[in-house]
Amino acid sequence: MRSRIQSLIDHQRNAALGQVAPAEDVPVGFMVLATCPLILWLLDGTVAGFASAILIIALFGVGLLCLSVGQKAHIAYDLAEVAPRPKIPFKLIGSSIVAMVVGLLATTKIAVPAVPLVIALSTFILCLISFGLDPMRDKGMDNPITRLRIINTHLYQEFDDRCEELLLALARLHEDDLYERTRVAVNTIMGLLGTIDVATPTLQRIAPSVTKLIDKMQVEVNALSEAPDGKLTPFQRRKFLIKIQTLVDTFETRARQRGIGEGRDNFELQTDLLFNRMNRYHAA
């Protein structure tokens, strides 16, 4: 028992700090069996006793539910490489509710107020020993490389989502040739971004350029969407394709100059870019 309590306050093993996962084998649902005899105390044959029993059972069920949710959240937190702390301390809330229920049940048979209070406090401590505390700090965010990887991954996903929205808007025009050529241009952009190591700051350095590029492409697509009766002239099609190709070519040249492929030979970069284009083409 002493070693278990010590583990609760040990900085290296404290479950409150997210260092240790809770025991997965703790049967939260079976805890209801422990209070069944106590609940029978309330069934004295009166309507008030029956209503009190229903209320106590409901409260106890809420407590168990909170413990179960908090238990699952803590296990997922421990398995994840990077995870934020839970916004709601479900295990702490569940332990408090269970302790309150046991204390209320104790008051029905024990007239001295101090004794039910001690019982409730003991129940609360036992719940903490059994299930631990909720994680109280974010996990993995203090690692600069991990934090950089998360930011870059979100950046890449944001660019990819914007490109997909752009293609979706263009698909509504039912211009197959424009759509296919724009898709190739988008694949080139995302293929170049896909060659960047997310553990480096390169993607963040070129992020403003990528944002401006997608903004300009979106402006061009919006201009096509505003065409009268949705019909495009050959001049509008040609103008759109020239602008898109010019934007992509300029971006590719400047992106390489700003660090894409840094420390890697040109053959390796071109191979990665080709594979990224092929993968995105097949996925489309």
C-alpha positions in Angstrom: 0.0 0.0 0.0 2.8 2.4 0.9 4.5 1.8 -2.4 1.3 2.4 -4.3 0.7 5.7 -2.5 4.3 6.7 -3.1 3.8 6.2 -6.8 1.1 8.8 -6.7 3.4 11.5 -5.6 6.6 10.4 -7.3 7.4 12.9 -10.1 8.7 10.3 -12.4 5.7 7.9 -12.0 2.9 10.3 -11.1 -0.2 9.5 -13.1 -1.3 13.1 -12.6 1.6 14.2 -14.8 0.9 11.7 -17.4 3.9 9.5 -16.8 2.0 6.2 -16.1 -1.0 4.7 -17.7 -3.8 3.5 -15.4 -4.3 -0.2 -14.9 -6.3 -1.5 -17.9 -7.6 -4.5 -15.9 -9.5 -2.5 -13.3 -13.2 -3.6 -13.8 -15.0 -0.3 -13.3 -18.4 -1.8 -13.9 -18.0 -4.4 -11.1 -17.7 -1.6 -8.5 -21.5 -1.5 -8.5 -21.5 -4.8 -6.7 -19.6 -3.3 -3.8 -22.4 -0.9 -3.0 -25.4 -3.1 -3.6 -25.7 -4.2 0.0 -25.5 -0.6 1.1 -28.2 0.5 -1.3 -30.5 -2.2 0.2 -30.4 -0.1 3.4 -32.6 2.5 1.7 -35.3 0.0 0.7 -37.4 0.1 3.8 -40.8 -0.3 2.1 -41.6 3.4 1.7 -41.9 5.5 -1.4 -39.2 7.8 -0.1 -36.8 5.0 0.5 -37.4 3.6 -3.0 -36.9 7.1 -4.6 -33.7 7.6 -2.5 -32.4 4.2 -3.7 -33.1 5.2 -7.4 -31.3 8.5 -6.9 -28.3 6.9 -5.2 -28.0 4.3 -8.0 -28.2 7.0 -10.7 -25.5 9.1 -8.9 -23.3 6.0 -8.6 -23.8 5.2 -12.3 -22.7 8.7 -13.2 -19.6 8.3 -11.1 -18.8 5.0 -12.7 -19.3 6.4 -16.2 -16.9 9.3 -15.4 -14.3 6.8 -14.1 -14.7 4.7 -17.2 -14.3 7.7 -19.6 -11.4 9.0 -17.7 -9.7 5.6 -17.6 -10.0 5.2 -21.4 -8.8 8.8 -22.0 -5.7 8.2 -19.8 -4.8 4.9 -21.6 -5.1 6.7 -24.9 -3.0 9.6 -23.5 -0.3 7.2 -22.4 -0.2 5.3 -25.8 0.1 8.5 -27.8 3.5 10.1 -28.5 2.1 13.6 -28.2 -1.2 14.3 -26.4 -2.8 17.3 -24.7 -4.0 16.9 -21.1 -7.8 16.1 -20.8 -9.9 19.2 -20.6 -12.2 17.6 -18.1 -10.7 15.6 -15.2 -13.3 12.7 -15.5 -11.5 10.4 -13.1 -11.3 13.0 -10.4 -15.0 13.8 -10.8 -15.9 10.1 -10.8 -13.9 9.5 -7.7 -15.6 12.4 -6.0 -19.1 11.2 -6.9 -18.4 7.6 -5.8 -17.1 8.9 -2.5 -20.1 11.1 -2.0 -22.5 8.2 -2.7 -20.7 6.0 -0.2 -20.8 8.8 2.4 -24.5 9.4 1.9 -25.2 5.7 2.3 -23.2 5.6 5.5 -25.3 8.5 7.0 -28.4 6.3 6.8 -27.0 3.9 9.5 -24.4 6.0 11.3 -25.6 9.0 13.3 -22.2 10.5 14.0 -21.4 12.9 11.1 -17.6 12.4 11.4 -17.7 8.7 10.7 -19.5 9.0 7.2 -17.1 11.8 6.4 -14.1 9.6 7.1 -15.7 6.7 5.1 -16.3 9.1 2.1 -12.7 10.4 2.3 -11.3 6.9 2.5 -13.4 5.9 -0.5 -12.0 8.9 -2.4 -8.4 8.0 -1.6 -9.0 4.3 -2.6 -10.4 5.4 -5.9 -7.4 7.6 -6.5 -5.1 4.6 -5.6 -7.1 2.3 -8.0 -7.5 4.6 -11.0 -4.9 7.4 -10.5 -5.4 11.0 -11.3 -6.1 12.5 -14.7 -3.1 13.8 -16.6 -2.3 17.3 -15.6 0.1 18.4 -18.3 0.5 18.1 -22.1 2.6 15.2 -23.2 5.5 15.5 -25.7 5.1 19.2 -26.4 8.3 20.1 -24.6 10.3 18.3 -27.3 11.3 20.8 -29.9 11.5 18.2 -32.7 8.2 16.7 -31.8 6.5 20.2 -31.7 8.1 21.1 -35.0 6.8 17.9 -36.6 3.3 18.5 -35.4 3.3 22.1 -36.7 4.6 21.0 -40.1 2.1 18.2 -40.3 -0.7 20.6 -39.7 0.7 23.0 -42.2 0.9 20.4 -44.9 -2.6 19.1 -44.2 -3.9 22.7 -44.3 -2.3 23.3 -47.7 -3.6 19.9 -49.0 -7.2 20.7 -47.8 -7.1 24.1 -49.5 -5.9 22.5 -52.8 -8.7 19.9 -52.6 -11.3 22.7 -52.1 -9.8 24.6 -55.1 -10.1 21.5 -57.3 -13.7 20.9 -56.0 -14.7 24.4 -57.0 -13.1 23.9 -60.4 -14.9 20.6 -60.9 -18.3 22.3 -60.6 -17.5 24.1 -63.9 -17.5 20.8 -65.8 -14.3 21.8 -67.6 -12.4 18.5 -67.8 -9.3 19.9 -69.5 -8.9 22.8 -67.0 -9.6 20.5 -64.1 -7.0 17.9 -65.2 -4.3 20.5 -65.9 -4.9 22.3 -62.6 -4.8 18.9 -60.8 -1.4 18.3 -62.3 -0.3 21.7 -61.1 -1.6 21.0 -57.6 0.1 17.6 -57.6 3.4 19.4 -58.4 3.0 21.8 -55.5 2.0 19.1 -52.9 4.6 16.8 -54.3 7.3 19.4 -53.7 6.0 20.0 -50.2 5.9 16.2 -49.6 9.6 16.0 -50.1 10.3 18.3 -47.1 11.4 16.6 -43.9 8.7 17.6 -41.3 11.5 17.6 -38.6 13.1 20.7 -40.2 11.9 24.3 -40.3 11.9 24.4 -44.1 8.1 24.1 -44.5 7.5 26.9 -42.1 10.0 29.1 -44.0 8.2 28.7 -47.3 4.7 28.6 -45.8 3.9 32.3 -46.6 4.9 31.7 -50.2 2.6 28.6 -50.4 -0.2 30.5 -48.9 0.1 33.4 -51.4 0.3 30.9 -54.2 -2.9 29.1 -53.2 -4.6 32.4 -52.7 -3.7 33.5 -56.2 -4.9 30.2 -57.6 -8.1 30.6 -55.7 -8.7 34.0 -57.2 -8.2 32.6 -60.7 -10.7 29.8 -60.0 -13.2 32.3 -58.5 -12.9 34.4 -61.7 -13.8 31.5 -63.8 -16.8 30.7 -61.6 -18.1 34.2 -62.1 -18.3 33.8 -65.9 -21.7 34.7 -67.4 -24.0 31.6 -67.6 -21.0 29.5 -66.5 -19.6 29.4 -70.1 -15.9 30.1 -70.6 -14.4 31.5 -73.8 -11.2 30.0 -75.3 -9.4 33.1 -74.3 -10.4 32.7 -70.6 -9.3 29.1 -70.6 -6.0 29.9 -72.2 -5.4 32.8 -69.8 -6.2 30.7 -66.8 -3.9 27.9 -67.8 -1.0 30.3 -68.5 -1.4 32.0 -65.1 -1.6 28.7 -63.2 1.4 27.2 -64.9 3.4 30.4 -64.4 2.5 30.5 -60.7 3.5 26.9 -60.2 6.8 27.2 -62.2 7.8 30.3 -60.2 6.9 28.7 -56.9 8.9 25.5 -57.8 12.0 27.6 -58.7 11.8 29.8 -55.6 11.0 26.9 -53.3 14.1 25.0 -54.3 16.2 28.1 -53.7 14.8 28.5 -50.2 15.8 25.0 -49.0 13.7 22.2 -50.4 16.0 19.3 -50.8 18.8 20.9 -48.8 21.5 18.3 -48.2 20.2 15.8 -50.7 21.4 15.3 -54.3 19.2 16.3 -57.2 18.5 12.8 -58.3 17.1 11.8 -54.9 14.9 14.9 -54.9 13.6 14.3 -58.4 12.9 10.7 -57.6 10.9 11.6 -54.5 9.0 14.3 -56.4 8.1 11.8 -59.2 6.9 9.2 -56.7 4.8 11.9 -54.9 3.2 12.9 -58.1 2.5 9.3 -59.1 1.0 8.5 -55.7 -1.3 11.6 -55.7 -2.3 10.9 -59.3 -3.4 7.3 -58.4 -5.1 8.5 -55.3 -7.1 11.1 -57.3 
